[in-house]
Amino acid sequence: MRLVDHPRFGPVAAWNEVTHDAATGIVTYGTHYEIRATGKRLSAASRIAFPEKAELETLIAGAGLRVDRWLGDWEGNDWQPGAPELIPLGGLA
C-alpha cells in the first residue's frame, strides 16, 4: 500500500492484489484506491497472460500481422532466451 497526495482529493491510499492461475498462466490483478477524506473506494481488475514466444508468434501471424524485430527489454535490446520482455515490432503482413 502506498499513500499519494492527489491535488483534488487529498490523501489517497493505493494498493494492488495479485493472483496467478498456474493452469492458464494468467495473472489477475486488482488496483484499488481509497479516498481518505470520504472513505470512497475505487477498484479495477485486469488480466494479463504471459505466453511463450512461439505461441505469441502463432497468434500474431493468425491476426494477419508480421514481426520485423523482437526486443527483449524496454531499452531496445534484441530478444534472446531469458530476456525479461517479449516486445514485437512490425505491422500488417
C-alpha positions as CSV (number, residue, x, y, z in Angstrom):
1,M,0.0,0.0,0.0
2,R,1.2,3.5,-0.8
3,L,-0.3,6.9,0.0
4,V,-0.4,9.5,-2.7
5,D,-1.4,13.2,-2.3
6,H,-4.0,13.9,-5.0
7,P,-4.4,17.6,-5.9
8,R,-8.2,17.4,-5.8
9,F,-9.0,14.6,-3.4
10,G,-6.1,14.9,-0.9
11,P,-4.6,11.8,0.5
12,V,-5.4,8.6,-1.4
13,A,-4.4,5.1,-0.4
14,A,-3.5,2.9,-3.3
15,W,-2.7,-0.8,-3.4
16,N,-2.7,-3.9,-5.7
17,E,-3.7,-7.5,-5.2
18,V,-2.4,-10.2,-7.5
19,T,-3.3,-13.8,-8.2
20,H,-1.8,-16.3,-10.6
21,D,-3.6,-19.2,-12.2
22,A,-0.9,-21.8,-12.8
23,A,-3.2,-23.8,-15.2
24,T,-3.6,-20.9,-17.6
25,G,-0.6,-18.8,-16.8
26,I,-2.9,-15.8,-16.4
27,V,-2.2,-13.2,-13.8
28,T,-5.2,-11.3,-12.4
29,Y,-4.5,-8.1,-10.5
30,G,-6.7,-5.6,-8.8
31,T,-5.8,-1.9,-8.5
32,H,-7.6,-0.2,-5.5
33,Y,-7.8,3.3,-4.3
34,E,-9.4,4.8,-1.2
35,I,-10.0,8.5,-0.9
36,R,-9.1,9.0,2.8
37,A,-11.3,12.1,3.3
38,T,-14.5,10.3,2.3
39,G,-13.7,6.6,2.6
40,K,-14.9,6.1,-1.0
41,R,-13.2,3.1,-2.7
42,L,-12.5,2.7,-6.4
43,S,-11.2,-0.5,-8.0
44,A,-10.4,-2.1,-11.3
45,A,-9.5,-5.6,-12.2
46,S,-7.1,-6.6,-15.0
47,R,-5.9,-9.9,-16.5
48,I,-2.7,-10.4,-18.3
49,A,-1.2,-13.5,-20.0
50,F,2.4,-14.3,-20.4
51,P,2.6,-16.7,-23.5
52,E,5.8,-18.2,-24.7
53,K,7.4,-16.6,-27.8
54,A,6.4,-19.4,-30.1
55,E,2.7,-19.1,-29.0
56,L,2.9,-15.3,-29.5
57,E,4.4,-15.8,-33.0
58,T,1.5,-18.0,-33.9
59,L,-1.1,-15.6,-32.5
60,I,0.5,-12.6,-34.3
61,A,0.6,-14.5,-37.7
62,G,-3.0,-15.6,-37.2
63,A,-4.1,-12.0,-36.7
64,G,-2.5,-11.1,-40.1
65,L,0.5,-9.3,-38.7
66,R,4.2,-9.7,-39.1
67,V,7.1,-9.1,-36.7
68,D,10.2,-7.4,-38.1
69,R,12.1,-7.3,-34.9
70,W,11.8,-8.7,-31.4
71,L,13.0,-6.7,-28.5
72,G,14.0,-8.2,-25.2
73,D,13.7,-5.1,-23.0
74,W,12.5,-1.5,-22.9
75,E,16.0,-0.3,-23.7
76,G,15.7,-1.6,-27.2
77,N,18.0,-4.6,-26.9
78,D,17.3,-7.6,-29.2
79,W,15.3,-10.5,-27.7
80,Q,17.2,-13.6,-26.6
81,P,16.3,-16.5,-24.4
82,G,16.0,-15.4,-20.8
83,A,15.2,-11.7,-21.8
84,P,12.9,-10.0,-19.4
85,E,10.4,-8.9,-22.1
86,L,8.9,-10.0,-25.4
87,I,8.3,-6.9,-27.5
88,P,7.3,-7.5,-31.1
89,L,7.8,-4.7,-33.6
90,G,6.2,-4.9,-37.0
91,G,3.0,-4.3,-38.9
92,L,0.5,-5.8,-41.3
93,A,1.5,-9.0,-43.0
